[in-house]
């Protein structure tokens, strides 16, 4: 049986409530003084959804002592994951060109959360991760994504290469973000169905995935800087995709 997840922090809890997650009660640290708009929104939402609020001692937050919990947490059921084989037909039924993100061994939870947040903002339909060698789906990734984990379906696949082949057969263009390319990210037509692969923070994308890609794109950096942080690179490429899809394909230069 999967363990329950602790959601901590104001914004993640707001997102959990909006996503209709089952929350039996919110726990607030006794004596906590908050006047922010986000805090007020959390209180308003909890009342609207009839979620009880219980004030507890600081000791109840011991498990979160090294976390930025902002004096509030709740317990929710385990995060649901999916299989892309089940979701993809639904995307096409909605007459949309799917935008998927494949993460190859992204193990840093801060990068993982940032990518999820950016994906949600840019309109990605799903994120695909391996079952092993990946950041954990749980309390910390909920926090680092500011709760955006509740907005984007996460698909855990046993064999990413087989998944890539499946996506290609389904008509998706597989694009890898790698410095091992002569083509810039803005030179690609992203208007159709896309699966964007982002690689490990140190090792990059596995060679077998690069070989399976339709296109490889790079984001240049000045001399002396080897590469961008993976979450930053993700944001740059996703917003180029967003731009093209909104304003039709047109290169910058």
C-alpha positions, 0 to 999 in steps of 0.5 A, spaced: 500 500 500 502 506 498 503 511 503 500 518 504 503 524 502 504 530 507 503 537 503 506 543 506 506 550 504 501 555 503 501 555 495 501 547 494 495 546 499 491 551 495 493 547 489 491 541 492 484 544 494 483 546 487 485 539 485 479 537 489 484 532 493 481 529 499 483 533 505 480 531 512 483 537 515 488 542 515 493 543 520 496 550 522 501 552 527 499 555 533 501 562 534 502 563 527 501 570 524 500 570 517 497 576 513 499 574 506 493 574 500 495 567 499 494 565 506 487 569 506 486 565 499 487 558 503 483 560 509 477 562 504 478 555 500 478 551 506 471 554 508 468 553 501 470 546 501 468 545 508 475 543 510 476 543 518 482 547 520 486 545 527 491 549 530 497 544 533 503 545 537 510 546 533 512 539 535 507 537 530 511 540 525 517 536 527 517 531 521 518 538 517 523 541 521 528 542 515 522 544 510 519 551 508 512 549 511 510 556 512 506 553 519 501 549 515 500 542 512 495 537 510 495 529 509 492 527 502 492 520 499 498 518 494 499 522 488 496 518 482 500 516 476 498 514 469 500 510 463 501 515 457 498 509 452 492 511 456 492 518 456 494 519 449 488 517 445 484 522 450 489 528 447 487 526 440 480 526 441 480 533 444 483 535 437 489 538 440 496 537 438 499 533 444 505 536 448 509 531 452 515 532 456 520 526 457 525 526 463 531 522 462 534 521 469 532 527 472 534 526 480 534 533 483 527 534 486 528 542 485 529 541 478 524 536 477 519 541 481 521 547 477 520 543 470 513 541 473 511 548 474 514 550 467 510 545 464 503 547 467 504 554 465 506 552 458 500 548 457 504 541 457 499 535 457 503 530 461 510 529 463 513 522 462 518 519 467 522 512 468 520 508 474 527 508 476 533 513 477 528 519 477 526 524 483 521 522 487 513 523 486 511 526 493 511 531 498 518 535 496 516 535 489 509 537 491 513 543 494 518 545 489 513 545 484 508 550 488 503 545 487 503 544 480 504 537 480 496 537 481 495 540 474 500 536 470 499 528 469 505 524 471 506 518 467 511 513 470 513 508 464 518 502 465 521 502 459 522 509 456 525 507 449 519 503 448 515 509 450 518 513 445 517 508 439 510 508 441 509 515 441 513 516 434 508 510 431 502 515 434 505 521 430 509 525 435 515 528 433 521 526 438 525 532 440 531 532 444 534 538 448 542 537 447 548 541 446 550 535 441 546 539 435 548 544 430 540 546 430 538 551 435 531 551 439 527 556 435 529 553 428 524 547 429 517 547 427 513 545 434 506 546 431 505 539 431 504 533 436 511 534 440 515 529 445 521 533 448 526 529 451 530 533 457 536 529 460 540 528 466 543 534 470 550 531 469 550 526 463 545 529 459 540 524 454 542 517 454 545 515 447 539 510 445 534 516 446 538 521 442 538 516 436 531 515 437 529 522 436 527 526 430 530 532 431 536 535 436 536 542 438 541 546 443 541 552 446 547 556 446 551 559 452 557 563 452 564 561 452 566 557 458 559 555 460 558 548 459 550 548 459 544 551 462 540 548 468 535 543 465 529 546 468 532 553 465 533 549 458 526 546 459 523 553 460 526 556 454 524 551 449 517 550 452 515 557 451 518 557 444 513 552 443 508 556 446 509 562 442 509 558 435 503 555 437 499 561 439 502 565 433 504 560 428 511 557 426 515 563 425 523 563 427 526 569 431 531 571 425 
